[in-house]
Amino acid sequence: MEIDIEFEKEVAKFYQSMGITTGPGDIQYRLILLVLAKNGGDKVTRFSEIREYTDRIADRGSIGGKLKAVFQLEGLAIKVGHGGYIITHKGLLAADFVQSTSRYYKKIRSIEKIIERIPS
């Protein structure tokens, strides 16, 4: 699974424009979840792997805080060793939800493009 940071930023902005600022509207949440899901529930994801994607949009402290405050406390990921995380079943469900919000966004964009081409 390839993660397109610019596309994910666009999707997050779309949801933010509707007042959804957490979950699908939070670019940090989207990227962290997608990176964890990319490795699946059987492989440890290193913090450095997550930072490869998040460093372009946020500082290191905010990502570490989000991992602790959201992912660990809500049971989306388990910390393993120093700087390692494994996504949980609950986290995989959340990742599936985030991916479905991306599919919905693509569908809305294609419908908007069709509507734009219809003569008035």
C-alpha positions as CSV (number, residue, x, y, z in Angstrom):
1,M,0.0,0.0,0.0
2,E,1.5,3.3,-1.1
3,I,0.7,6.4,1.0
4,D,0.4,9.6,-0.9
5,I,0.9,12.5,1.6
6,E,-0.5,15.2,-0.7
7,F,-3.6,13.2,-1.4
8,E,-4.1,12.5,2.3
9,K,-3.7,16.3,3.1
10,E,-6.4,17.0,0.4
11,V,-8.8,14.4,2.0
12,A,-8.2,15.8,5.5
13,K,-8.9,19.4,4.3
14,F,-12.1,18.1,2.6
15,Y,-13.4,16.7,6.0
16,Q,-12.2,19.8,7.9
17,S,-14.3,21.9,5.5
18,M,-17.3,20.0,6.8
19,G,-16.3,20.6,10.5
20,I,-14.8,17.1,11.0
21,T,-11.4,18.1,12.5
22,T,-10.6,14.8,14.2
23,G,-10.3,11.3,12.7
24,P,-10.7,11.7,9.0
25,G,-10.0,15.4,9.2
26,D,-6.8,15.1,11.1
27,I,-3.8,14.6,8.7
28,Q,-1.5,13.3,11.5
29,Y,-4.1,10.7,12.6
30,R,-4.6,9.6,8.9
31,L,-0.9,9.2,8.2
32,I,0.0,7.5,11.5
33,L,-2.8,5.0,11.1
34,L,-2.0,4.3,7.4
35,V,1.7,3.7,8.2
36,L,0.8,1.3,11.0
37,A,-1.7,-0.5,8.8
38,K,0.8,-0.8,6.0
39,N,2.9,-3.0,8.2
40,G,-0.1,-5.0,9.5
41,G,-0.7,-6.5,12.9
42,D,2.2,-8.8,12.8
43,K,5.1,-6.5,12.1
44,V,6.5,-3.8,14.4
45,T,6.4,-0.3,12.9
46,R,9.3,1.9,14.0
47,F,8.7,5.5,15.1
48,S,11.2,6.4,12.4
49,E,9.0,4.8,9.7
50,I,6.1,6.9,10.9
51,R,8.3,10.0,10.9
52,E,9.2,9.4,7.2
53,Y,5.6,10.5,6.4
54,T,4.8,12.9,9.2
55,D,7.9,15.0,9.3
56,R,6.7,16.9,6.3
57,I,3.5,18.0,8.0
58,A,4.3,18.1,11.8
59,D,7.1,18.3,14.3
60,R,8.3,15.2,16.1
61,G,6.9,16.1,19.5
62,S,3.3,16.4,18.3
63,I,3.5,13.0,16.6
64,G,4.9,11.3,19.7
65,G,2.2,12.9,21.7
66,K,-0.5,11.8,19.3
67,L,0.8,8.2,19.4
68,K,0.5,8.3,23.2
69,A,-2.6,10.3,23.7
70,V,-4.7,8.8,20.9
71,F,-3.3,5.5,19.6
72,Q,-2.1,3.9,22.8
73,L,-4.9,5.2,25.1
74,E,-7.6,4.3,22.7
75,G,-6.1,0.9,22.0
76,L,-5.3,1.4,18.4
77,A,-1.6,0.5,18.8
78,I,0.6,-1.1,21.4
79,K,4.1,0.2,22.1
80,V,6.7,-2.5,21.8
81,G,10.3,-1.9,23.0
82,H,11.9,1.5,22.4
83,G,10.2,3.3,19.5
84,G,8.2,0.4,18.1
85,Y,4.4,0.0,17.7
86,I,2.1,-2.7,16.6
87,I,-1.4,-1.9,15.3
88,T,-4.2,-3.7,17.1
89,H,-7.4,-5.2,15.6
90,K,-9.2,-2.0,16.7
91,G,-6.5,0.0,14.9
92,L,-6.9,-2.1,11.7
93,L,-10.7,-1.3,11.8
94,A,-9.9,2.4,12.2
95,A,-7.5,2.2,9.3
96,D,-10.1,0.6,7.2
97,F,-12.5,3.4,8.1
98,V,-9.9,6.0,7.1
99,Q,-9.4,4.2,3.8
100,S,-13.1,4.3,3.2
101,T,-13.2,8.0,3.8
102,S,-10.6,8.3,1.0
103,R,-12.7,6.3,-1.3
104,Y,-15.7,8.4,-0.5
105,Y,-13.7,11.6,-1.2
106,K,-12.6,10.2,-4.6
107,K,-16.2,9.4,-5.4
108,I,-17.4,12.9,-4.5
109,R,-14.6,14.5,-6.5
110,S,-15.5,12.5,-9.6
111,I,-19.2,13.3,-9.2
112,E,-18.3,17.0,-8.9
113,K,-16.2,16.9,-12.1
114,I,-19.1,15.3,-14.0
115,I,-21.5,18.0,-12.7
116,E,-19.1,20.7,-13.8
117,R,-19.1,19.3,-17.4
118,I,-22.9,19.4,-17.6
119,P,-24.0,22.5,-19.6
120,S,-26.2,24.9,-17.7
